[in-house]
Amino acid sequence: MKTYFVDSFTAEPFKGNPAGVCFPETGIGEATMLDIAKEIGFSETAFVQKTDGEGNYSICYYSPKKEILLCGHATLGAAKVIFQNTELSQIHFTTVHGVELTTGRAGQGISMSFPIYGTTPHPPVPAAMLLALGLKSVVATSFNAETNILLLEIADPSVLAALRPDFTALLKSYEGIDGVLVTAPGNGDGLDFHYRYFWPWAGTNEDPVTGVVQTFLAKYWSEKLGKKQLRVFQSSERTGLMTVEVGEDKVVIIGQAVIVLEGDLLI
């Protein structure tokens, strides 16, 4: 099975978010895909197969713990591999759950059109969650139902970058979610907002750079800042950078990616 490791949302190897991208020649079962995702060990591994029509592919995603409904950085990684190996200018992915994702070449980067979702206000989270994250207070708490993610806004991006969560305590502090996203506005650094995403409930402790959260986070900050195009930084240890463009029913995510490994997975 042709397999690639791709660092997404970065122009440099060993930064951004590493994704596994596998191209099975025939259908493989869910248990096998989960085993492969566990073996690779990245936050997500994408499984991609050609379908009818030029530039059409099916795609699904697995963390080391379970199937993931939608993933930005693994989609970007898959598109990077296909664009590098074909003359296509546009790729149309369809997830196994019917979500349509269009990607295209965008200068040195790749654009991805994702659905856009809203958030609803949420009651304050338990003190145990704040303690586990290392936060003393939050500006606002929201929830996105489509991704099952809590959103915590804080005031200072330097506090965000310095967070060192206790993941054992974090996992015990709240039930029934897939992850918690902490975000802060830019501070005159040329960036509109910063964020980090912690998801020990459904995947790894921290996702180094997360594209799929822009399905609701981009709209959240677009409405707060009164801007349709925003420059975004994920202040994880590996760091990541992207641009988002907010439309009526889509968010376009633009980022770069680097292929760092190509080989054959023997199963």
TAVEN-V643163 format. One record per pair of residues at least 4 apart in sequence whose ideal C-beta (glycine too) atoms are under 7 Angstrom apart, sorted by the first residue. I is the first residue (numbers start at 1). J is the second residue. If there is no record, write none. Layout:
[[I & J] [I & J]]
This chain:
[[1 & 22] [1 & 23] [1 & 24] [1 & 264] [1 & 265] [1 & 267] [2 & 23] [2 & 264] [3 & 20] [3 & 21] [3 & 22] [3 & 263] [3 & 264] [3 & 265] [4 & 21] [4 & 81] [4 & 259] [4 & 261] [4 & 262] [5 & 18] [5 & 20] [5 & 260] [5 & 261] [6 & 19] [6 & 21] [6 & 77] [6 & 80] [6 & 81] [6 & 257] [6 & 258] [6 & 259] [6 & 260] [7 & 13] [7 & 14] [7 & 15] [7 & 16] [7 & 18] [7 & 257] [7 & 258] [7 & 260] [8 & 16] [8 & 17] [8 & 19] [8 & 73] [8 & 76] [8 & 77] [8 & 209] [8 & 255] [8 & 257] [9 & 16] [9 & 17] [9 & 73] [9 & 76] [9 & 209] [9 & 211] [9 & 240] [9 & 241] [9 & 242] [9 & 255] [10 & 15] [10 & 16] [10 & 240] [10 & 241] [10 & 256] [10 & 258] [11 & 256] [11 & 258] [12 & 258] [13 & 258] [13 & 260] [15 & 238] [15 & 239] [16 & 208] [16 & 209] [16 & 238] [16 & 240] [17 & 43] [17 & 73] [17 & 207] [17 & 208] [17 & 209] [17 & 238] [17 & 240] [18 & 42] [19 & 42] [19 & 44] [19 & 45] [19 & 46] [19 & 73] [19 & 74] [19 & 77] [20 & 40] [20 & 42] [20 & 45] [20 & 46] [21 & 46] [21 & 48] [21 & 74] [21 & 77] [21 & 78] [21 & 81] [22 & 36] [22 & 45] [22 & 47] [22 & 265] [23 & 48] [24 & 28] [24 & 47] [24 & 49] [28 & 32] [28 & 33] [30 & 34] [30 & 67] [31 & 35] [32 & 36] [32 & 267] [33 & 37] [33 & 47] [33 & 62] [34 & 38] [34 & 62] [35 & 39] [36 & 40] [36 & 45] [36 & 265] [37 & 45] [37 & 62] [37 & 63] [37 & 64] [38 & 64] [40 & 45] [41 & 64] [43 & 63] [43 & 203] [43 & 204] [43 & 207] [44 & 61] [44 & 62] [44 & 63] [44 & 68] [44 & 71] [44 & 73] [44 & 74] [45 & 62] [45 & 74] [46 & 59] [46 & 61] [46 & 71] [46 & 74] [46 & 75] [46 & 77] [46 & 78] [47 & 60] [48 & 57] [48 & 59] [48 & 78] [49 & 57] [49 & 58] [50 & 57] [51 & 56] [51 & 57] [51 & 58] [52 & 56] [55 & 88] [55 & 90] [55 & 91] [55 & 92] [56 & 92] [57 & 91] [57 & 93] [58 & 94] [58 & 96] [59 & 75] [59 & 78] [59 & 93] [59 & 95] [60 & 67] [60 & 95] [60 & 96] [61 & 67] [61 & 68] [61 & 71] [61 & 74] [62 & 67] [62 & 68] [63 & 68] [63 & 202] [63 & 203] [63 & 204] [64 & 203] [64 & 204] [65 & 202] [65 & 203] [66 & 202] [69 & 97] [70 & 95] [70 & 99] [70 & 212] [71 & 75] [71 & 212] [72 & 76] [72 & 112] [72 & 114] [72 & 210] [72 & 211] [72 & 212] [72 & 214] [72 & 253] [73 & 77] [73 & 209] [73 & 210] [73 & 211] [74 & 78] [75 & 79] [75 & 93] [75 & 101] [75 & 103] [75 & 112] [76 & 80] [76 & 110] [76 & 112] [76 & 211] [76 & 255] [76 & 257] [77 & 81] [77 & 257] [78 & 82] [79 & 83] [79 & 91] [79 & 103] [79 & 110] [80 & 84] [80 & 110] [80 & 257] [80 & 259] [81 & 85] [81 & 259] [82 & 86] [82 & 88] [82 & 91] [83 & 88] [83 & 105] [83 & 110] [84 & 259] [89 & 104] [89 & 105] [90 & 102] [90 & 103] [90 & 104] [91 & 103] [92 & 102] [93 & 101] [93 & 103] [94 & 98] [94 & 100] [95 & 99] [95 & 101] [99 & 115] [101 & 112] [101 & 113] [101 & 114] [102 & 113] [103 & 110] [103 & 111] [103 & 112] [104 & 111] [105 & 110] [106 & 110] [106 & 111] [106 & 254] [108 & 256] [109 & 254] [109 & 255] [109 & 256] [110 & 255] [110 & 257] [111 & 252] [111 & 254] [112 & 252] [112 & 253] [113 & 250] [113 & 252] [114 & 214] [114 & 215] [114 & 250] [114 & 251] [114 & 253] [115 & 215] [115 & 250] [116 & 215] [116 & 219] [116 & 246] [116 & 249] [116 & 250] [116 & 251] [117 & 144] [117 & 146] [117 & 215] [117 & 216] [118 & 216] [118 & 219] [119 & 142] [119 & 143] [119 & 144] [119 & 151] [119 & 216] [119 & 220] [120 & 142] [120 & 143] [121 & 142] [122 & 141] [122 & 142] [122 & 143] [122 & 150] [124 & 141] [125 & 129] [125 & 130] [125 & 141] [125 & 150] [125 & 152] [125 & 174] [126 & 173] [126 & 174] [127 & 131] [128 & 132] [128 & 169] [128 & 173] [129 & 133] [129 & 170] [129 & 173] [129 & 174] [130 & 135] [132 & 165] [132 & 166] [132 & 169] [132 & 170] [132 & 173] [133 & 163] [133 & 165] [133 & 170] [133 & 182] [134 & 163] [134 & 164] [134 & 165] [135 & 154] [138 & 152] [138 & 153] [138 & 154] [139 & 153] [139 & 154] [139 & 155] [140 & 153] [141 & 150] [141 & 152] [142 & 151] [142 & 220] [143 & 150] [143 & 151] [144 & 149] [144 & 151] [144 & 216] [146 & 215] [147 & 178] [147 & 212] [147 & 213] [147 & 215] [147 & 216] [148 & 177] [148 & 178] [149 & 177] [149 & 178] [149 & 179] [149 & 180] [149 & 181] [149 & 213] [150 & 177] [150 & 180] [150 & 181] [151 & 181] [151 & 183] [151 & 217] [151 & 220] [152 & 180] [152 & 181] [152 & 182] [153 & 183] [154 & 159] [154 & 160] [154 & 182] [154 & 184] [155 & 184] [156 & 160] [156 & 184] [157 & 161] [157 & 184] [157 & 186] [157 & 187] [157 & 194] [157 & 235] [158 & 162] [160 & 182] [160 & 184] [160 & 194] [160 & 196] [160 & 235] [161 & 235] [163 & 182] [163 & 196] [165 & 170] [165 & 198] [166 & 170] [167 & 171] [167 & 200] [167 & 205] [168 & 172] [169 & 173] [170 & 198] [170 & 200] [171 & 200] [171 & 201] [177 & 201] [178 & 199] [178 & 201] [178 & 202] [179 & 197] [179 & 198] [179 & 199] [179 & 201] [179 & 202] [180 & 198] [181 & 195] [181 & 197] [181 & 213] [181 & 217] [182 & 195] [182 & 196] [183 & 193] [183 & 194] [183 & 195] [183 & 217] [184 & 193] [184 & 194] [185 & 193] [186 & 191] [186 & 192] [186 & 193] [186 & 194] [190 & 231] [191 & 231] [191 & 232] [191 & 233] [192 & 221] [192 & 225] [192 & 227] [192 & 230] [192 & 231] [192 & 232] [193 & 221] [193 & 230] [193 & 232] [194 & 233] [194 & 235] [195 & 217] [195 & 234] [196 & 206] [196 & 234] [196 & 235] [196 & 236] [197 & 206] [197 & 207] [197 & 210] [197 & 213] [198 & 205] [198 & 206] [199 & 203] [199 & 204] [199 & 207] [200 & 205] [203 & 207] [206 & 236] [208 & 236] [208 & 238] [208 & 240] [209 & 234] [209 & 236] [209 & 238] [209 & 240] [210 & 234] [211 & 242] [211 & 253] [213 & 217] [214 & 218] [214 & 244] [214 & 251] [214 & 253] [215 & 251] [216 & 220] [217 & 221] [218 & 222] [218 & 230] [218 & 244] [218 & 246] [218 & 251] [219 & 223] [219 & 246] [219 & 251] [220 & 224] [221 & 225] [221 & 230] [222 & 227] [222 & 228] [222 & 230] [222 & 246] [228 & 245] [228 & 246] [229 & 243] [229 & 245] [230 & 244] [231 & 243] [232 & 242] [232 & 243] [232 & 244] [233 & 241] [234 & 239] [234 & 240] [235 & 239] [236 & 240] [242 & 253] [242 & 254] [242 & 255] [243 & 254] [244 & 251] [244 & 252] [244 & 253] [245 & 251] [245 & 252] [246 & 251] [247 & 251]]
